[in-house]
Every structure is written in structure tokens, then in C-alpha cells.
């Protein structure tokens, strides 16, 4: 992994101004201190996003680009497959791993590009599955239940904890003969940690709103 360090204010203290004898006061102090900020690739950043090496879904469809950014590519592969089926629900369990590697609990949410919702009327049953997002993320409980996370919904991720994230596609309105990509854009993942700035004894409290 390549790391870039930004160094600000290298040097000793420079003190100037007028001395007031006997008062212990001063007019001006300028002090320079070292500040080092490391930039890490996604797997090693405070919000860690990484390939799950033990998951075939992850190793087949997820990778890091030349800048160390995680990306998902569910498209053409060497075995002849070119994408997900139309008129289908397709699930990719354990697609990537999301970890809180910071120092305070965080609320995780995501925002999709304007991909919209599938059109109703293209799927005979069940009716309650109409108007589903074209793509959505989820995690799988120990009992195998998929728990879907709605766009904009905040989910608590405690310090040191990781969740394996899956992805579902819904293609009820997609004509495979006309559409090349279900989505070809960026997804924004946000980690909101207001407790990181809290003043206290060092044990930050998360905002569970």
C-alpha cells in the first residue's frame, strides 16, 4: 500500500514580541508544531472498504483501482457472462467489507445516483415488490436473513466493527436487448461520526438519531 504524508509546520518554536518584566504576560506567541496526515487506500482508511478474500462474489466483482479506491464491476467476464438477468432479482451476498477503523462510532449511509425505481406492471407477483430500487445494499444476519438498507438510512457501525455488505439488483423494467448498463455511475457512502468531536473523557458517544 502506498501512503502519502503531508507535513505542515516543521520546525521549532519562534517567539517574538515585547517582554513585560514581572507580569508573566506577552504580546504575541508564534509556535510551529508538526502535523502529519496520512492518506491510505480504501482498505486501510478510517472508513475501511475492502475486498472479502473468502467470498467469490467479492473477488470476482470487486477490486481496487490505481488510486486505491474500491470499485464494483458486475459486467462481462472471461466465462462469457455479460451481466445480470433482465426481469429478475439478483443477489450478491458478501460483496465487500465495510469497517470502522476510526476512533468513534459512526452512522453509515449511502446515496445512489439518479437510477430511479423499477417500473411497476412488469412483474406478475408479488405486488409488494413493485417500486423497488434498481440496486440496494444489505447485510446478512447469522440466521441467513438479508437486512436491506434503504438509501439515506443510517446504520450504526461501532469502532472496530466490520460488516459484510451485499448488493441486490432489480431488473423488472429492463430490456436486455436495449440497455447496456443498469447503472454506470458513482455511489456515495457517508460515515457520520458527531461523537468524534465530543469533549469528555475520551469515550466518545455516537449520535443514534
C-alpha positions in Angstrom: 0.0 0.0 0.0 1.3 3.5 -0.9 0.9 6.2 1.7 1.3 9.9 1.2 2.3 12.1 4.1 1.5 15.8 4.3 3.8 17.6 6.7 2.8 21.0 7.9 4.8 23.4 10.1 8.1 21.6 10.5 10.4 23.3 12.9 11.0 24.7 16.4 9.2 27.4 18.3 9.6 31.1 17.3 8.7 33.5 20.0 8.6 37.3 19.3 7.1 40.4 20.8 7.7 42.6 23.8 8.5 41.2 27.2 6.8 42.7 30.2 9.0 42.2 33.2 7.4 40.8 36.3 4.0 40.3 34.8 4.4 36.9 33.1 2.4 38.3 30.1 3.3 38.5 26.5 2.1 40.3 23.4 2.5 37.6 20.8 3.5 33.9 20.5 4.0 32.0 17.3 4.6 28.3 17.8 5.1 25.8 15.0 4.1 22.2 15.5 4.3 19.1 13.4 1.1 17.9 11.8 1.2 14.6 9.9 -1.9 13.4 7.9 -1.6 10.1 6.2 -3.6 9.2 3.1 -4.4 5.5 2.9 -6.0 3.2 0.3 -9.6 2.3 1.0 -8.9 -1.0 2.9 -6.7 0.8 5.4 -8.6 4.1 5.7 -10.6 5.1 8.8 -13.7 4.1 6.8 -12.3 0.8 5.6 -13.7 -0.6 2.3 -12.1 -3.8 1.1 -12.4 -7.0 -0.9 -13.6 -10.0 1.1 -10.9 -12.6 0.1 -13.0 -15.5 1.3 -16.0 -14.5 -0.8 -16.2 -15.5 -4.5 -18.7 -12.7 -5.1 -16.2 -10.2 -3.8 -13.1 -11.5 -5.6 -15.0 -11.8 -8.8 -16.7 -8.4 -8.9 -14.8 -6.0 -6.6 -11.3 -4.6 -6.8 -9.2 -1.5 -6.1 -8.3 1.0 -8.8 -4.8 2.6 -9.3 -5.7 5.2 -6.6 -6.6 2.5 -4.0 -10.3 3.2 -4.4 -12.7 0.3 -4.2 -15.0 -0.3 -7.2 -17.7 -2.8 -8.2 -17.8 -4.2 -11.7 -20.6 -6.6 -12.4 -20.3 -7.0 -16.1 -18.6 -9.0 -18.8 -16.3 -11.8 -17.6 -14.0 -14.3 -19.3 -16.5 -17.1 -19.0 -19.0 -15.5 -21.4 -21.3 -13.8 -18.9 -22.1 -10.2 -19.7 -24.3 -9.0 -16.8 -27.3 -9.8 -14.6 -30.5 -11.3 -16.0 -33.4 -9.0 -17.0 -36.8 -9.3 -15.3 -35.0 -10.7 -12.2 -33.9 -10.1 -8.7 -30.2 -10.9 -8.4 -28.4 -11.1 -5.1 -24.6 -10.8 -4.4 -24.0 -11.7 -0.8 -20.7 -10.6 0.9 -19.7 -8.3 -2.0 -17.4 -6.0 0.1 -16.4 -5.4 3.7 -17.1 -2.1 5.5 -15.1 -1.4 8.7 -15.0 1.4 11.2 -11.2 1.9 11.7 -11.5 5.3 13.3 -11.8 6.3 16.9 -15.5 6.9 17.4 -18.8 5.1 16.5 -20.2 6.2 13.1 -23.5 6.2 11.3 -23.2 4.8 7.8 -25.5 5.7 4.9 -25.3 5.7 1.1 -26.7 7.8 -1.7 -27.4 6.4 -5.2 -27.2 8.3 -8.5 -30.5 9.0 -10.1 -31.1 5.4 -11.3 -34.6 5.6 -10.1 -37.1 2.8 -9.3 -38.2 0.0 -11.4 -41.5 0.4 -13.3 -44.5 -1.5 -11.9 -46.5 -3.7 -14.1 -43.6 -5.7 -15.5 -43.7 -8.4 -12.8 -46.7 -10.6 -12.2 -46.2 -11.2 -8.5 -45.7 -10.5 -5.7 -47.3 -7.0 -5.8 -45.4 -5.7 -2.8 -42.2 -5.9 -4.8 -43.2 -3.2 -7.2 -41.4 0.1 -7.0 -38.2 -1.5 -5.6 -34.9 0.4 -6.0 -32.9 -0.8 -9.1 -30.0 -1.5 -6.7 -29.9 -1.7 -3.0 -27.4 -2.8 -0.3 -27.9 -5.2 2.6 -26.1 -7.3 5.2 -26.9 -10.9 6.2 -27.7 -11.9 9.8 -26.3 -15.0 11.4 -29.6 -16.8 10.6 -29.3 -16.0 6.9 -31.8 -13.2 6.8 -31.0 -10.4 4.5 -31.5 -7.0 6.1 -31.9 -4.3 3.4 -30.6 -0.7 4.0 -32.7 2.0 2.4 -31.0 4.9 0.6 -30.3 7.6 3.2 -31.0 5.3 6.1 -28.3 5.5 8.8 -26.9 2.3 10.3 -24.6 2.2 13.3 -21.1 0.8 12.9 -19.2 0.8 16.1 -15.5 1.4 16.5 -13.5 -1.7 15.4 -16.6 -3.4 13.9 -17.0 -4.6 10.3 -20.0 -5.7 8.2 -20.0 -7.6 5.0 -22.2 -5.8 2.5 -24.3 -7.4 -0.2 -25.9 -5.9 -3.3 -29.3 -6.7 -5.0 -30.3 -5.7 -8.5 -33.9 -5.4 -9.6 -34.4 -5.5 -13.4 -38.2 -5.8 -13.9 -38.3 -2.9 -16.3 -35.0 -3.5 -18.1 -35.0 -4.7 -21.7 -31.7 -6.7 -22.1 -31.7 -6.0 -25.9 -31.7 -2.3 -25.4 -30.0 -1.5 -22.1 -26.2 -1.8 -21.8 -25.8 -0.9 -18.2 -28.2 -1.0 -15.3 -26.0 1.6 -13.6 -22.7 3.2 -14.6 -22.1 5.9 -12.0 -20.7 6.7 -8.5 -22.4 5.7 -5.2 -21.7 8.0 -2.2 -21.0 6.2 1.1 -21.1 8.5 4.2 -19.8 7.9 7.7 -21.2 10.5 10.1 -19.4 10.5 13.5 -20.5 13.5 15.5 -19.2 11.8 18.7 -15.6 12.1 17.4 -15.7 15.8 18.2 -17.3 15.4 21.7 -15.5 16.9 24.7 -15.2 14.4 27.5 -13.0 11.7 29.0 -12.1 10.2 25.6 -15.0 7.9 25.4 -17.0 9.4 22.5 -20.7 8.9 22.3 -22.3 8.3 18.9 -25.4 10.1 17.7 -28.1 7.4 17.1 -30.6 9.6 15.5 
